Amino acid sequence: MSLPSHAQVVVIGGGIIGCSTAYHLARDHKAEVLLLEQGKLTSGSTWHAAGLVGQLRSSASITQVLRYSVDLYKRLDEETGLETGWKMSGCLRLACNEDRWTEYKRLATTARSFGMEMQLLGPSEVKALWPLMNTEDLIGASYLPTDGQANPADITQSLAKGARMNAVRIEEGVRVTGFEMEGDRIIAVETNQGRVACEKVVNCAGQWARQVGALAGINVPLQPVKHQYIVTEPIEGLSKDAATIRDPDRRTYFKEEVGGLVMGGYEPNPIPWTLGDVPDDFEFQLFDDDWDHFEQHLEQAIARVPVLETVGVKQMINGPESFTPDGNFILGAAPECSNLYVGAGFNAFGIASGGGAGWVLAEWVMSGEAPLDLWVVDIRRFSELHRDRQWVCDRTLEAYGKHYTVAFPHEEYESGRPRIVSPLYERLKARNAVFGSKLGWERPNWFALEDQEPRDHYSMGRQNWFEQVGAEHRAVREAVGLFDQSSFAKFELKGAGAGEALEQICANRVAKPVGSLTYTQLLNSRGGVECDLTVARLDEEHFYIVTGTGFRTHDSTWIRDHLPGGCRAELTDVTEDYGTLSLMGPKARRVLQSVTQADCSNEAFPFGRAQVIEIAGQPVRALRVTYVGELGWELHVPLAATGEVFDALMAAGQAHGIRPCGYRAIESLRLEKGYRAWGSDITPNDSPFEAGLGWAVKLKSEKPFMGRAACERIANAPLKKKLACFTVEDREVVLLGRETILRDGAFAGYLTSAGFGYSLGKPIGYGYVRNAEGVDDDYLLGGDYELVVATERVPARISLEPLYDPRGERIKQ
Ligand SMILES: Cc1cc2nc3c(=O)[nH]c(=O)nc-3n(C[C@H](O)[C@H](O)[C@H](O)COP(=O)(O)OP(=O)(O)OC[C@H]3O[C@@H](n4cnc5c(N)ncnc54)[C@H](O)[C@@H]3O)c2cc1C
């Protein structure tokens, strides 16, 4: 066998993900693909997977990806002649406590929002479906009839056959050993059998993806973890069509297999595999059975399915699977290398994801853009922090351990903290701050009372921070609040052509006179919102760009990737150079004026301007902007001086009722003001026009910019969806997002974000109202609305104006 000298796309790895990606690249895009597998197809994690296929996730897009998998597995055999073993057995999720039951009610509503029917069953209905189950401790179960199971190796072989039928060349026994690079691009893959020149590479190397990525300098933060299940002898009375079971309160799952049961679980004390490299020759291999570790599952499983006490165990499978620090897989274009794509880290749902992940990854590889909002799995959600293997391992084990715990709203991870702290950390801690973590940064979520324990108590209803956040909210509305937002990602674009380059990348006009500050979106070719940020023009060719903490890698990569050819301006990440203090509230001017000689009057320093002013002897970049709907400034302070400036502001603010406030207050304040949040209200799936941000798109100018053609199309046709605001009168209703919107009793969309507005005294939610025939303001206002909240219908009122300060008078005076 000799390898071809060239391939358009080289896919590394012949597991389910590599085979699915190769299949879709060839079938949908006619790409010329070479798939290289170091061992045999399926010989990594795929061959020993249990084969449960669930579809519902908390992200609409990922649910769409998983539903695509099911559609594909159903019919792939017609195309390839090879069965996938797909069986639509349905899935039961069992609830043994009230919190879990509430979780399922919300899940059932989410399912409906995403177009699936999830039923809620009582114990006797569960018993009727699954007679061998002990249902005594059950409150009930959710049932998704369209979930099922399949045979992982068969799906993969079927995909491989489909790929070959579309001219993909698959070579087994060929190991990729390195990459030949030209700058940040791969020009060839090196293998143990020679070199293959290529245009693009897709790293689907499973648990090896980290070390394969490292060969090109890219980081794939995953951790192999040992995962076990048993297969029993046939069980009398077990139906071949028995639903798969997830019993999270007992941390176990079940699936019928040749008359017996597959049973596994997610233990709170998972065992990682190596922190070093995974051996290349770990082919069709397993670890030794670990009965001591598995016993915890066995006990729980016997309590659930008593017949297991007497039935024989045919086999134990103890295999490695790649898990990630947030339980989501890793997809997309590597930020460090412009033609390397990744599909890895599947957290034990790679079989469920395989079909759909291959589909979207192939689209991404061919067009350079994610075809839908894939932010939750996007490789650009990570940062330098994720190069720390021990940190990644610790956080991954925590995420694994939480796989089956009740998912409480607002829950924070605990491992690997504190990791990155702002200079204010100790000061805020001394004031009883309760921190959350975002991309490694500790950030104050709220401030507990002096005699209150500074910690979150999670629950399904109102949590222990509710009143305190209300007090912070009111301080900002009535006096002044100070927020530590030092974790904001900050970039500078400097040098000849910077203004022109940004004009091409940004949807809004940003190259305005020096000192101007602009809120803008960056759009993809579909007109979808890829980034949402502010740009300050500090000098003719010097721009300061500020975006959300979590979007640091994503936004800087997007900007860098789209700088026009020949642009000599340089993009620098200056996040750690500046601390950020947001001084917000009607009394913000009085506080700021008392610590600076600069004129802070509205005439001298109006809204939408950026100036360098001096505070405590330090040059501070002051941006007159707000995300809370009040008069205020974002103060970007040389990092080392952040504490000093904080102290000066707090001292000056005493007379005006200043108080430090946290991120949960920001959320409530911005909901009242109608500011959109990227990743939920605005995503790559949504255009600015649909999001009510058409005013920030420079269609009136002749300037070309990314996404312009799509914007013109969208702006000149009836919109099919539009973001609107909803309020609920009953203040006890807890809105979290994903609640279904009913218009005149019929499905119209779902909430993208939600919370409580303390000034209004009501729950608030935002969501797109959809209608294929068109949505305009008359349509929006012409309906009666209800929200479905944890399966209950609740009357709701729609609003097209911000609920608070609709004309923006408070922020502009
Ligand atoms: C015990 C267990 C139970 C599971 N149960 C389920 C389940 O019920 N449902 C579900 O959805 N998922 C389940 N999973 C998860 C599922 O098995 C994985 O998510 C999935 O198989 C991952 O597929 P992959 O293609 O990413 O990786 P792999 O199957 O590991 O494929 C990667 C391939 O890349 C090859 N490779 C690596 N390095 C190189 C190189 N340098 N050159 C060439 N080739 C290379 C490897 O040899 C390997 O074949 C389970 C996993 C385990 C361990």
The ligand as an ORCA input file, in Angstrom:
! r2SCAN-3c Opt
* xyz 0 1
  C     -17.532      2.161     28.507
  C     -18.049      3.176     27.542
  C     -19.411      3.249     27.266
  C     -19.901      4.186     26.375
  N     -21.236      4.235     26.106
  C     -21.738      5.149     25.230
  C     -23.125      5.198     24.930
  O     -23.916      4.428     25.449
  N     -23.582      6.150     24.068
  C     -22.739      7.039     23.480
  O     -23.204      7.890     22.723
  N     -21.407      6.990     23.735
  C     -20.888      6.070     24.590
  N     -19.537      6.027     24.848
  C     -18.670      7.016     24.214
  C     -18.223      6.647     22.818
  O     -17.624      5.389     22.824
  C     -17.217      7.683     22.337
  O     -17.674      8.987     22.602
  C     -16.952      7.573     20.866
  O     -16.644      6.262     20.528
  C     -15.807      8.483     20.477
  O     -15.508      8.272     19.136
  P     -14.229      8.921     18.482
  O     -14.311      8.670     17.042
  O     -14.113     10.324     18.958
  O     -12.991      8.187     19.175
  P     -12.345      6.761     18.913
  O     -13.347      5.721     18.675
  O     -11.390      6.503     20.016
  O     -11.574      6.967     17.552
  C     -10.369      7.672     17.456
  C      -9.455      6.917     16.525
  O      -8.323      7.716     16.208
  C      -7.250      6.830     15.979
  N      -5.992      7.573     16.097
  C      -5.503      8.151     17.223
  N      -4.316      8.743     16.966
  C      -4.043      8.530     15.665
  C      -2.966      8.894     14.819
  N      -1.917      9.589     15.291
  N      -3.000      8.518     13.526
  C      -4.064      7.809     13.037
  N      -5.106      7.432     13.809
  C      -5.110      7.792     15.102
  C      -7.430      5.808     17.073
  O      -6.740      4.609     16.777
  C      -8.935      5.645     17.135
  O      -9.402      4.544     16.385
  C     -19.014      5.093     25.741
  C     -17.647      5.031     26.027
  C     -17.171      4.092     26.922
  C     -15.703      4.044     27.219
*
